[in-house]
Amino acid sequence: MELTHVADGGRWLALNDEVQIGELIYQVENDVMTISHAEVEPFYRGNKIAEELVLAAIRQAREHNWKVVPACSFAKTVFERYPSEHDVLA
């Protein structure tokens, strides 16, 4: 599995042999990244792929000194699982 960032579309993709199996959608405004959606194809769920997508977005936010608003429920869950990432919460 490979994570790919699509900067002009505000998306992170999870690819398996170049086939999209997961997606995270975000928007950035005034140095705040809002994660609005994270989803993985049903067959691939349970493999922490969505979690990896959210963590990739968090790393990106940290690199750009952005804060993060976890607008989707799964992004909120990832922040609950990883208290060490709370420094980027808006």
BADREN-615875 format. One record per atom (N, C-alpha, C): x, y, z; residue in one letter. Coordinates in steps of 0.2 Angstrom, whole numbers, padded with zeros to 4 digits, always signed. Example, Ala and Ser with C-alpha at 12.3 -4.5 7.8 and 13.67 -1.06 7.14 Angstrom:
BADREN-615875
+0066-0028+0039A/+0062-0022+0039A/+0066-0016+0039A/+0064-0011+0035S/+0068-0005+0036S/+0064+0000+0039S/
This chain:
BADREN-615875
+0004-0006+0000M/+0000+0000+0000M/+0004+0006+0000M/+0002+0011-0004E/+0006+0017-0004E/+0001+0023-0003E/+0004+0028+0001L/+0000+0034+0002L/+0003+0040-0003L/-0002+0043-0006T/+0000+0048-0011T/-0004+0055-0009T/+0000+0060-0010H/-0004+0067-0008H/-0005+0070-0015H/-0012+0072-0015V/-0014+0076-0021V/-0015+0083-0019V/-0010+0087-0019A/-0010+0094-0017A/-0015+0098-0019A/-0016+0098-0026D/-0021+0103-0029D/-0028+0101-0028D/-0029+0095-0025G/-0036+0093-0024G/-0037+0092-0017G/-0032+0094-0012G/-0033+0093-0005G/-0035+0086-0003G/-0031+0081-0006R/-0033+0074-0004R/-0027+0070-0003R/-0027+0065+0001W/-0022+0060+0002W/-0026+0053+0000W/-0022+0049-0004L/-0025+0043-0007L/-0021+0037-0004L/-0024+0032-0003A/-0021+0026-0001A/-0022+0021-0008A/-0016+0019-0010L/-0016+0015-0017L/-0014+0008-0015L/-0017+0003-0019N/-0014-0004-0018N/-0013-0006-0026N/-0007-0007-0028D/-0006-0008-0035D/-0009-0003-0039D/-0008+0003-0038E/-0011+0009-0041E/-0018+0010-0042E/-0022+0006-0038V/-0029+0006-0037V/-0031+0010-0031V/-0035+0015-0031Q/-0037+0018-0025Q/-0041+0014-0020Q/-0039+0014-0014I/-0043+0010-0009I/-0045+0014-0003I/-0042+0020-0003G/-0044+0025+0002G/-0043+0032+0001G/-0046+0036+0004E/-0046+0043+0003E/-0047+0047+0009E/-0043+0053+0010L/-0044+0058+0015L/-0045+0065+0011L/-0050+0068+0013I/-0051+0075+0010I/-0050+0080+0015I/-0047+0086+0013Y/-0046+0091+0018Y/-0046+0098+0014Y/-0047+0103+0018Q/-0046+0110+0016Q/-0042+0114+0020Q/-0038+0119+0018V/-0034+0123+0022V/-0036+0130+0021V/-0037+0134+0026E/-0039+0141+0026E/-0036+0144+0032E/-0033+0149+0031N/-0030+0153+0037N/-0025+0149+0041N/-0021+0144+0038D/-0017+0140+0042D/-0020+0135+0046D/-0027+0133+0044V/-0030+0128+0048V/-0033+0123+0043V/-0030+0117+0044M/-0032+0111+0040M/-0039+0108+0043M/-0044+0107+0039T/-0050+0104+0041T/-0050+0097+0038T/-0050+0092+0041I/-0051+0085+0038I/-0058+0084+0038I/-0061+0084+0032S/-0068+0083+0032S/-0071+0076+0030S/-0066+0072+0028H/-0068+0065+0026H/-0063+0060+0025H/-0063+0054+0028A/-0059+0049+0027A/-0062+0042+0026A/-0061+0039+0021E/-0064+0033+0020E/-0060+0027+0016E/-0061+0021+0018V/-0057+0016+0015V/-0063+0011+0012V/-0061+0008+0006E/-0065+0003+0003E/-0067-0003+0008E/-0073-0005+0008P/-0075-0010+0013P/-0070-0016+0014P/-0068-0019+0008F/-0063-0025+0008F/-0057-0023+0012F/-0055-0017+0013Y/-0048-0016+0016Y/-0049-0013+0023Y/-0055-0012+0025R/-0056-0009+0032R/-0053-0014+0037R/-0051-0011+0043G/-0048-0015+0048G/-0041-0016+0048G/-0038-0013+0043N/-0030-0013+0042N/-0027-0007+0043N/-0030-0002+0047K/-0027+0004+0049K/-0026+0009+0043K/-0029+0008+0037I/-0027+0012+0032I/-0030+0019+0033I/-0036+0020+0035A/-0039+0027+0036A/-0035+0030+0042A/-0032+0026+0047E/-0028+0029+0052E/-0022+0032+0049E/-0019+0028+0045E/-0012+0030+0041E/-0014+0037+0037E/-0019+0037+0034L/-0021+0043+0030L/-0022+0049+0035L/-0025+0048+0040V/-0026+0054+0045V/-0019+0056+0048V/-0015+0051+0049L/-0008+0053+0052L/-0004+0056+0047L/-0005+0054+0041A/-0001+0058+0035A/-0003+0065+0035A/-0010+0066+0035A/-0012+0073+0035A/-0010+0077+0041A/-0009+0074+0047I/-0007+0077+0053I/+0001+0079+0052I/+0005+0075+0049R/+0012+0076+0048R/+0012+0082+0043R/+0008+0082+0038Q/+0008+0088+0033Q/+0007+0094+0037Q/+0001+0094+0041A/+0000+0100+0045A/+0005+0103+0049A/+0008+0098+0053R/+0014+0100+0057R/+0020+0103+0053R/+0021+0100+0047E/+0027+0103+0043E/+0025+0110+0041E/+0019+0112+0040H/+0017+0118+0038H/+0015+0123+0043H/+0016+0121+0049N/+0013+0124+0055N/+0006+0126+0055N/+0002+0121+0053W/-0005+0122+0053W/-0008+0119+0059W/-0014+0121+0061K/-0018+0118+0066K/-0023+0113+0062K/-0026+0109+0065V/-0030+0104+0062V/-0037+0104+0066V/-0042+0104+0062V/-0049+0103+0064V/-0052+0096+0062V/-0053+0091+0066P/-0055+0085+0064P/-0062+0085+0063P/-0065+0087+0057A/-0072+0088+0056A/-0076+0081+0055A/-0072+0076+0053C/-0075+0069+0052C/-0074+0065+0058C/-0079+0061+0059S/-0078+0057+0066S/-0072+0052+0066S/-0070+0050+0060F/-0064+0045+0061F/-0058+0049+0063F/-0057+0055+0060A/-0051+0059+0062A/-0051+0061+0069A/-0057+0062+0072K/-0058+0063+0079K/-0056+0057+0083K/-0057+0051+0080T/-0055+0045+0084T/-0048+0044+0084T/-0044+0046+0078V/-0037+0046+0078V/-0034+0050+0083V/-0037+0056+0084F/-0034+0061+0089F/-0035+0058+0096F/-0040+0054+0097E/-0042+0051+0103E/-0037+0046+0105E/-0035+0042+0099R/-0030+0036+0100R/-0023+0039+0101R/-0021+0045+0098Y/-0014+0047+0098Y/-0014+0054+0102Y/-0014+0054+0109P/-0014+0061+0112P/-0007+0065+0111P/-0002+0061+0108S/+0004+0065+0106S/+0003+0069+0101S/-0003+0069+0097E/-0004+0073+0091E/-0008+0079+0093E/-0010+0080+0099H/-0015+0085+0101H/-0012+0092+0100H/-0005+0093+0099D/-0002+0099+0099D/-0004+0103+0092D/-0007+0099+0087V/-0009+0102+0081V/-0017+0104+0081V/-0020+0101+0086L/-0027+0103+0086L/-0029+0110+0086L/-0034+0112+0083A/-0036+0119+0082A/-0040+0121+0089A/
